[in-house]
């Protein structure tokens, strides 16, 4: 089988617009967003799709989503903060992906809209993909090196949302 790099795009969970945050960057998750982050972390563990590395936006809601998911799924993955993922373009996120160490086969990125939907669509070609809050998309790219990942070369393997998992009977806690 040819070498494949796997990209997991995790949009942050629902944020708390009523919290007393100073800036958009500081806006936290609400309780629904926290539960969804844990759910997605447990889901990845359940299907044995643990990322070798987690790269998160520095925004509170994205970083909290990444950390809650990693803790709930007991991934044991390094969680790296990439300030450049906040308010980033798809091209900037692609640069973060291309900088991942080649020893990592699966990277999870935690970030924002509309960037992640646009990135998912352009990674697989010209698709219209929408990632609602806490959605998780899995994209495989037939490359052995991260720096060789290019737009239009990926395949969308699956996309799940907390709502879909709940309908399937998968819950936040046992």
N, C-alpha and C positions, 0 to 999 in steps of 0.2 A: 504494500500500500504506500502511496506517495505521502510525503510529509504534509501535515495540516496544522495550521495554527487556529485556535478557537478564540473568538472574541465574544464576551458576554457583556451586553449593554444593559445596565440597570438604571432606570430613571428613579430619581429620589421619590420617597413616599410623600403623601399629602402633607402640606406644610400648614402651620398655624398662623393664619393671617391676623389673629387677634392678640398674639403674644406681643409683648412690649419690646420688640426688636428695634434696633437703631437703623439698620440698613437691610436691604434685600438679602445681602450676603449672610446676615446674622439670623435670618428667619428660621425657627426650629420646625421640627415635625410636630404634627398633632398626634393624638393617641392612635387614630386610624393609620396614619403614616408609619408610626412605630410598629404597630402590629403587622402591617403589610411587609415591612422590611424584615422582620423576624420570619414571617411566612416564606418569603423568597429565599432566605438563607437556609431554612430547613428543607425547602423543596430541592435546592441544589444538592444538599447533602443526601437526601433521599434517593435522588437519581444518580448519585455518584459523579457529579459534575463539579468538583471542587476546583476553584481557580488556583493557579500557582502564584498569582499576584493580583492584588486589588489596587487599582489606581482611582482615587476619588478627587472630585472637585473639592476645593477648600471651603465651599459654602457649608454652613452648619447643617442644613437639611440633607445634603448629599453625603457628607462625611458621617453623619449619624446613621443614615440609611446603610452605608457600607459597613460600619462597625456593628450595628445591630444584626445585620444579615450574617456577617462573619461569626459573631458570637453565637447566634442561634443555631447556625449550621455546624459550629465547631470546626471551621475550615482550617485553622492554623496557618492561614496565608498572611503574608506581610500586607499591611494596608498602608499604601504610600499616598501622601497628599500631593496633588499637582495643582497649584494655584491657577495655572493656565487653563484648566478645564472649566473654570467659572467664566461664564459669558464668552465661551469659546466658539469658534467656527468649526464646522466639520473638518476642515483642513488642519486646524490646530490639534484637534483630537487625534486625527490620523498621525500627526507627528509624534504624539505621545505613544501611540500604538507602535509606531516604527522604532521607537527608542527602547522598547522592552527587550530585556536580555533573552537571547535565543534559547537559553536553557528552560525557559518558561513556555509551556505548550498552550496554556489557557490563561487569558487575562480577563479580569472583570473590571469594567470602568463604571463608576457611579457618577452620574451627572444630570444634565438638564435638557429641557425642551427650549426651543424647537431643534436644538443641535442634534440630539440623539436620534430622533426620527429621521432627520435629514441624512445623518451619517449612515444609519442602517440602510436607508434607501439607496444611497450612492455606493455603499460597499458592495451591494448585490447588483448594481446596475442603475436603472432609473425607476426603481419601485417607489410607490407611495406607501410608506409604512408609518403607522402612528403608534407611539408608545405612551399609553396613559400613565398616570402616577404609579410608581412601583412596578411597572412592567419590566420584563426581562426578556431580551432577545438574544438568541444564540446564532452566531454567524461563523461558518467555517471558511477559511481561506487556504487554498492549496499552495502553501509556501513553507519552506523550511526555516526561513529567516524573517523576523518581524520587519526588518527594514525593506523587505521586498513586497510587503502588503501594499496593494494599490486599490483604488476605487474601481468598482466594477468586476472584481475578481472573486467576491465572496458568494456564499450560498446561505440563505436563511434556512436554518435547520429547524428552529421552533421559536415561538413567541408565546409567552404566558403572562397572564395578569393575575393579581390577587383575586379578583372576582371570578375568573375562570377556575382557579384552584379551589376556591370556596364551593363553587357549584359542583366540582368533582369530589367534594368531601374532604379535601385537604385543609387542615386547620392550623392556626397559629401555635396552639399548644396541644399537648397530648391529652 
